[in-house]
Amino acid sequence: QVQLVESGGGLVQAGGSLRLSCAASGSIFSINLMGWYRQAPGKQRELVATIISGGSTNYADSVKGRFTISRDNAKNTVYLQMNSLKPEDTAVYYCNGHQFKNLRWYDYWGQGTQVTVSS
């Protein structure tokens, strides 16, 4: 069982930057897909960015060009660099791991970290 712990959230003014970290209790090398999701009040959880074990990335249109996802397998950590933040980026951000093991898929979630962007 992999446990994920997010950190790095906080309050920032519009146009500012934050870097979120997601530390895994075990190796992320075998986790096929790592990602960040977010959920704003009254809205459904949505995909922000993903990165596969080979390093390819994917982003939601709303964050393309502003956010960067990366992974450090040696540190078992995934990062989300967020630049040019907007008030609409305000949400709880969740780290996710998607792993194929023993002929089935497993989903792992962190507890979330709050990001608040003031105008």
Z-matrix of the N, CA and C atoms (Angstrom, degrees):
N
C 1 1.448
C 2 1.531 1 109.34
N 3 1.313 2 116.47 1 126.08
C 4 1.460 3 122.14 2 179.25
C 5 1.521 4 108.59 3 -97.66
N 6 1.307 5 116.28 4 132.54
C 7 1.466 6 120.95 5 174.51
C 8 1.516 7 109.02 6 -109.09
N 9 1.335 8 115.41 7 138.56
C 10 1.455 9 121.89 8 -178.33
C 11 1.522 10 109.57 9 -117.62
N 12 1.323 11 116.03 10 134.22
C 13 1.462 12 121.19 11 -179.86
C 14 1.525 13 108.93 12 -128.35
N 15 1.337 14 115.83 13 118.30
C 16 1.465 15 121.02 14 178.89
C 17 1.524 16 110.68 15 -89.38
N 18 1.314 17 114.69 16 153.73
C 19 1.462 18 121.57 17 173.29
C 20 1.523 19 108.25 18 -154.80
N 21 1.329 20 115.27 19 166.61
C 22 1.456 21 120.00 20 174.97
C 23 1.511 22 115.48 21 104.93
N 24 1.329 23 116.59 22 -4.31
C 25 1.455 24 118.18 23 177.99
C 26 1.515 25 111.89 24 -71.85
N 27 1.325 26 115.62 25 172.12
C 28 1.454 27 119.25 26 178.71
C 29 1.510 28 111.38 27 164.09
N 30 1.325 29 114.41 28 -165.42
C 31 1.458 30 122.36 29 179.99
C 32 1.520 31 109.04 30 -104.49
N 33 1.327 32 116.19 31 130.16
C 34 1.456 33 120.59 32 -178.91
C 35 1.526 34 108.40 33 -143.45
N 36 1.311 35 116.10 34 152.03
C 37 1.463 36 120.03 35 177.43
C 38 1.523 37 110.11 36 -80.18
N 39 1.317 38 115.10 37 155.34
C 40 1.459 39 119.92 38 176.89
C 41 1.531 40 109.81 39 -55.54
N 42 1.339 41 114.67 40 137.75
C 43 1.451 42 120.35 41 -176.75
C 44 1.516 43 113.58 42 92.40
N 45 1.318 44 116.54 43 -11.33
C 46 1.453 45 120.76 44 -179.12
C 47 1.521 46 113.27 45 -83.91
N 48 1.336 47 115.41 46 -173.96
C 49 1.459 48 121.68 47 -176.00
C 50 1.521 49 110.97 48 -133.06
N 51 1.310 50 114.69 49 152.37
C 52 1.463 51 122.85 50 171.94
C 53 1.515 52 108.26 51 -144.10
N 54 1.313 53 115.98 52 152.61
C 55 1.463 54 120.42 53 172.48
C 56 1.518 55 108.83 54 -122.98
N 57 1.304 56 115.46 55 119.52
C 58 1.453 57 121.26 56 176.08
C 59 1.516 58 110.15 57 -92.24
N 60 1.320 59 115.57 58 144.70
C 61 1.457 60 121.46 59 176.29
C 62 1.517 61 109.58 60 -122.53
N 63 1.304 62 115.23 61 147.00
C 64 1.466 63 121.88 62 176.86
C 65 1.525 64 106.95 63 -130.56
N 66 1.314 65 115.51 64 107.31
C 67 1.457 66 120.53 65 -178.58
C 68 1.529 67 109.77 66 -98.21
N 69 1.318 68 115.50 67 130.51
C 70 1.466 69 121.00 68 -179.88
C 71 1.521 70 110.19 69 -99.09
N 72 1.333 71 114.93 70 145.49
C 73 1.470 72 120.06 71 179.64
C 74 1.519 73 111.48 72 -72.76
N 75 1.323 74 116.11 73 -25.00
C 76 1.449 75 120.09 74 178.44
C 77 1.508 76 110.92 75 -124.59
N 78 1.317 77 115.61 76 -169.73
C 79 1.460 78 119.66 77 -178.98
C 80 1.522 79 111.20 78 -69.88
N 81 1.332 80 116.13 79 134.66
C 82 1.467 81 119.83 80 175.24
C 83 1.511 82 110.92 81 -94.67
N 84 1.336 83 115.54 82 -1.92
C 85 1.461 84 119.30 83 -176.91
C 86 1.530 85 110.82 84 -58.01
N 87 1.334 86 115.87 85 -36.65
C 88 1.456 87 120.02 86 -176.78
C 89 1.527 88 112.93 87 -90.32
N 90 1.307 89 117.30 88 -0.48
C 91 1.469 90 120.01 89 177.95
C 92 1.519 91 108.27 90 -84.93
N 93 1.315 92 115.92 91 117.30
C 94 1.451 93 121.43 92 -170.56
C 95 1.525 94 112.82 93 -64.41
N 96 1.318 95 115.51 94 -39.58
C 97 1.457 96 119.89 95 -174.14
C 98 1.524 97 109.05 96 -138.50
N 99 1.312 98 116.21 97 127.04
C 100 1.463 99 121.88 98 173.27
C 101 1.520 100 107.26 99 -115.68
N 102 1.324 101 115.33 100 144.75
C 103 1.450 102 117.24 101 -177.99
C 104 1.515 103 113.32 102 -153.30
N 105 1.326 104 114.12 103 167.65
C 106 1.453 105 122.06 104 172.45
C 107 1.522 106 108.10 105 -119.01
N 108 1.320 107 114.02 106 135.76
C 109 1.457 108 122.21 107 175.36
C 110 1.522 109 107.40 108 -124.39
N 111 1.317 110 116.16 109 164.19
C 112 1.460 111 119.42 110 175.89
C 113 1.521 112 110.42 111 -143.72
N 114 1.323 113 113.84 112 154.01
C 115 1.451 114 119.78 113 178.96
C 116 1.514 115 109.48 114 -138.97
N 117 1.322 116 115.40 115 116.39
C 118 1.457 117 121.72 116 176.71
C 119 1.525 118 109.10 117 -89.96
N 120 1.335 119 117.81 118 157.45
C 121 1.463 120 120.72 119 179.87
C 122 1.523 121 112.03 120 -54.73
N 123 1.321 122 116.13 121 130.04
C 124 1.453 123 120.93 122 178.29
C 125 1.507 124 115.51 123 76.18
N 126 1.337 125 116.87 124 5.34
C 127 1.462 126 119.93 125 -178.62
C 128 1.520 127 110.28 126 -121.63
N 129 1.324 128 114.60 127 162.99
C 130 1.459 129 119.51 128 177.15
C 131 1.520 130 110.88 129 -77.94
N 132 1.304 131 115.76 130 156.43
C 133 1.462 132 120.33 131 175.75
C 134 1.518 133 108.39 132 -66.24
N 135 1.333 134 116.35 133 136.86
C 136 1.455 135 120.56 134 -177.99
C 137 1.515 136 110.71 135 -130.47
N 138 1.332 137 113.69 136 152.21
C 139 1.450 138 120.70 137 178.26
C 140 1.526 139 110.28 138 -72.10
N 141 1.330 140 115.82 139 135.93
C 142 1.462 141 120.96 140 175.61
C 143 1.528 142 110.01 141 -105.72
N 144 1.326 143 116.31 142 -53.17
C 145 1.467 144 120.28 143 -177.21
C 146 1.518 145 109.31 144 -161.13
N 147 1.328 146 115.17 145 151.34
C 148 1.456 147 120.54 146 175.58
C 149 1.520 148 110.29 147 -135.60
N 150 1.326 149 115.17 148 157.77
C 151 1.454 150 121.43 149 176.06
C 152 1.516 151 107.85 150 -144.04
N 153 1.335 152 116.02 151 130.21
C 154 1.451 153 119.22 152 -179.94
C 155 1.525 154 109.77 153 -90.98
N 156 1.309 155 115.85 154 171.72
C 157 1.457 156 119.83 155 -175.99
C 158 1.523 157 112.28 156 -61.62
N 159 1.344 158 116.66 157 -26.65
C 160 1.455 159 119.60 158 178.79
C 161 1.518 160 113.91 159 -80.78
N 162 1.340 161 115.01 160 -9.78
C 163 1.463 162 119.21 161 175.86
C 164 1.515 163 115.52 162 106.92
N 165 1.328 164 118.47 163 -10.30
C 166 1.460 165 120.01 164 179.12
C 167 1.527 166 109.71 165 -67.07
N 168 1.327 167 115.15 166 144.09
C 169 1.462 168 120.87 167 -176.07
C 170 1.523 169 111.69 168 -122.42
N 171 1.331 170 113.44 169 160.53
C 172 1.458 171 120.12 170 178.07
C 173 1.522 172 107.03 171 -145.86
N 174 1.342 173 116.42 172 142.17
C 175 1.461 174 120.58 173 -176.49
C 176 1.524 175 111.59 174 -132.89
N 177 1.314 176 114.43 175 149.74
C 178 1.455 177 119.25 176 169.74
C 179 1.522 178 108.22 177 -67.20
N 180 1.323 179 116.59 178 146.98
C 181 1.463 180 120.38 179 -178.62
C 182 1.521 181 111.62 180 -56.99
N 183 1.315 182 117.05 181 -34.11
C 184 1.460 183 121.22 182 -175.54
C 185 1.526 184 113.52 183 -68.20
N 186 1.333 185 117.93 184 -16.47
C 187 1.466 186 120.03 185 -177.44
C 188 1.530 187 112.88 186 -118.83
N 189 1.306 188 117.33 187 -3.20
C 190 1.470 189 120.49 188 -179.28
C 191 1.511 190 110.51 189 -57.64
N 192 1.322 191 115.62 190 134.01
C 193 1.453 192 121.05 191 179.49
C 194 1.510 193 113.64 192 85.67
N 195 1.334 194 117.61 193 -10.89
C 196 1.468 195 120.94 194 -179.33
C 197 1.530 196 112.06 195 -115.88
N 198 1.337 197 116.56 196 -35.04
C 199 1.459 198 121.44 197 -177.18
C 200 1.532 199 109.67 198 -109.09
N 201 1.335 200 115.42 199 148.44
C 202 1.453 201 121.14 200 176.43
C 203 1.522 202 109.50 201 -134.83
N 204 1.320 203 116.05 202 125.82
C 205 1.458 204 120.94 203 176.14
C 206 1.522 205 108.82 204 -100.53
N 207 1.323 206 115.69 205 141.68
C 208 1.466 207 120.01 206 178.17
C 209 1.525 208 108.54 207 -148.75
N 210 1.313 209 115.82 208 162.88
C 211 1.461 210 120.00 209 178.97
C 212 1.513 211 110.16 210 -137.48
N 213 1.314 212 115.42 211 141.87
C 214 1.460 213 122.57 212 176.63
C 215 1.520 214 106.26 213 -119.07
N 216 1.322 215 115.65 214 98.47
C 217 1.465 216 119.39 215 -176.20
C 218 1.527 217 111.83 216 -64.27
N 219 1.320 218 116.87 217 -31.87
C 220 1.463 219 119.98 218 -179.46
C 221 1.530 220 111.31 219 -65.87
N 222 1.331 221 116.00 220 -31.38
C 223 1.464 222 120.93 221 179.63
C 224 1.520 223 112.32 222 -100.01
N 225 1.323 224 116.42 223 0.58
C 226 1.476 225 120.95 224 -178.27
C 227 1.521 226 111.32 225 52.38
N 228 1.307 227 115.46 226 45.81
C 229 1.459 228 121.07 227 -174.54
C 230 1.521 229 110.44 228 -136.73
N 231 1.317 230 114.11 229 141.43
C 232 1.465 231 121.62 230 173.78
C 233 1.518 232 107.62 231 -117.05
N 234 1.316 233 115.64 232 142.44
C 235 1.457 234 120.93 233 -176.72
C 236 1.527 235 110.68 234 -121.00
N 237 1.318 236 114.61 235 154.84
C 238 1.457 237 121.06 236 170.14
C 239 1.530 238 107.56 237 -133.32
N 240 1.315 239 115.32 238 105.69
C 241 1.462 240 120.77 239 176.06
C 242 1.517 241 107.97 240 -86.03
N 243 1.313 242 116.22 241 122.47
C 244 1.463 243 121.16 242 -177.05
C 245 1.517 244 109.25 243 -118.17
N 246 1.316 245 116.06 244 116.43
C 247 1.461 246 122.55 245 179.36
C 248 1.524 247 110.11 246 -116.07
N 249 1.311 248 115.14 247 163.63
C 250 1.477 249 121.22 248 178.53
C 251 1.527 250 111.08 249 48.95
N 252 1.303 251 115.21 250 49.22
C 253 1.460 252 120.23 251 -175.64
C 254 1.525 253 111.71 252 -65.22
N 255 1.327 254 114.53 253 146.28
C 256 1.457 255 122.54 254 -179.64
C 257 1.535 256 109.28 255 -121.13
N 258 1.316 257 117.44 256 156.07
C 259 1.474 258 119.36 257 177.70
C 260 1.534 259 112.44 258 -54.75
N 261 1.314 260 117.12 259 -32.76
C 262 1.469 261 119.85 260 -179.98
C 263 1.531 262 113.37 261 -71.71
N 264 1.330 263 117.12 262 -6.38
C 265 1.466 264 120.73 263 173.77
C 266 1.535 265 111.69 264 -82.29
N 267 1.320 266 116.30 265 -7.04
C 268 1.461 267 120.57 266 179.84
C 269 1.525 268 110.61 267 -61.21
N 270 1.326 269 116.06 268 124.93
C 271 1.469 270 120.95 269 -177.03
C 272 1.523 271 108.54 270 -178.81
N 273 1.316 272 115.21 271 171.16
C 274 1.457 273 120.61 272 166.24
C 275 1.526 274 106.87 273 -88.90
N 276 1.315 275 116.17 274 127.06
C 277 1.466 276 122.12 275 -178.05
C 278 1.534 277 109.19 276 -101.73
N 279 1.326 278 114.42 277 130.74
C 280 1.460 279 121.79 278 -177.53
C 281 1.529 280 110.70 279 -118.16
N 282 1.305 281 114.73 280 138.98
C 283 1.458 282 121.33 281 173.73
C 284 1.525 283 108.69 282 -91.81
N 285 1.311 284 115.74 283 142.41
C 286 1.464 285 120.95 284 -178.65
C 287 1.515 286 110.20 285 -134.58
N 288 1.332 287 115.15 286 141.23
C 289 1.455 288 121.53 287 172.82
C 290 1.516 289 109.40 288 -124.10
N 291 1.305 290 116.83 289 134.35
C 292 1.472 291 122.82 290 -176.52
C 293 1.523 292 106.95 291 -124.00
N 294 1.347 293 115.74 292 113.55
C 295 1.458 294 119.96 293 -170.45
C 296 1.515 295 111.74 294 -127.77
N 297 1.333 296 116.47 295 134.66
C 298 1.463 297 121.89 296 173.93
C 299 1.520 298 107.72 297 -99.36
N 300 1.329 299 114.58 298 115.64
C 301 1.463 300 119.72 299 -176.04
C 302 1.520 301 109.04 300 -149.03
N 303 1.298 302 116.20 301 139.88
C 304 1.472 303 120.75 302 178.18
C 305 1.529 304 111.55 303 53.20
N 306 1.311 305 115.33 304 41.55
C 307 1.471 306 123.15 305 174.56
C 308 1.526 307 113.48 306 67.81
N 309 1.313 308 118.49 307 21.21
C 310 1.448 309 120.21 308 175.22
C 311 1.528 310 109.48 309 -148.38
N 312 1.351 311 114.40 310 163.28
C 313 1.455 312 120.24 311 178.68
C 314 1.526 313 109.65 312 -94.74
N 315 1.325 314 114.46 313 142.21
C 316 1.455 315 122.11 314 175.97
C 317 1.524 316 108.52 315 -121.70
N 318 1.320 317 116.20 316 141.21
C 319 1.461 318 122.39 317 176.04
C 320 1.518 319 109.11 318 -116.97
N 321 1.322 320 116.27 319 130.15
C 322 1.451 321 121.80 320 177.89
C 323 1.527 322 108.52 321 -119.66
N 324 1.343 323 116.53 322 140.74
C 325 1.465 324 121.96 323 -178.91
C 326 1.518 325 109.85 324 -131.66
N 327 1.330 326 115.03 325 143.68
C 328 1.440 327 120.39 326 170.16
C 329 1.519 328 110.19 327 -85.29
N 330 1.320 329 115.38 328 179.99
C 331 1.465 330 120.57 329 -175.94
C 332 1.528 331 112.36 330 -85.64
N 333 1.315 332 116.53 331 -13.04
C 334 1.460 333 121.19 332 177.73
C 335 1.513 334 112.90 333 97.56
N 336 1.322 335 114.95 334 152.41
C 337 1.453 336 121.20 335 175.84
C 338 1.536 337 107.92 336 -137.55
N 339 1.332 338 115.64 337 135.90
C 340 1.467 339 120.66 338 -174.39
C 341 1.521 340 110.91 339 -82.51
N 342 1.313 341 115.32 340 131.19
C 343 1.469 342 122.34 341 172.04
C 344 1.524 343 107.47 342 -118.96
N 345 1.319 344 115.40 343 124.07
C 346 1.461 345 120.91 344 179.31
C 347 1.520 346 108.64 345 -124.35
N 348 1.328 347 116.27 346 124.06
C 349 1.455 348 121.91 347 -179.83
C 350 1.519 349 108.28 348 -113.49
N 351 1.315 350 116.00 349 118.62
C 352 1.462 351 120.26 350 -178.80
C 353 1.521 352 110.44 351 -93.49
N 354 1.318 353 115.17 352 148.76
C 355 1.470 354 119.82 353 -178.50
C 356 1.517 355 111.77 354 -89.31
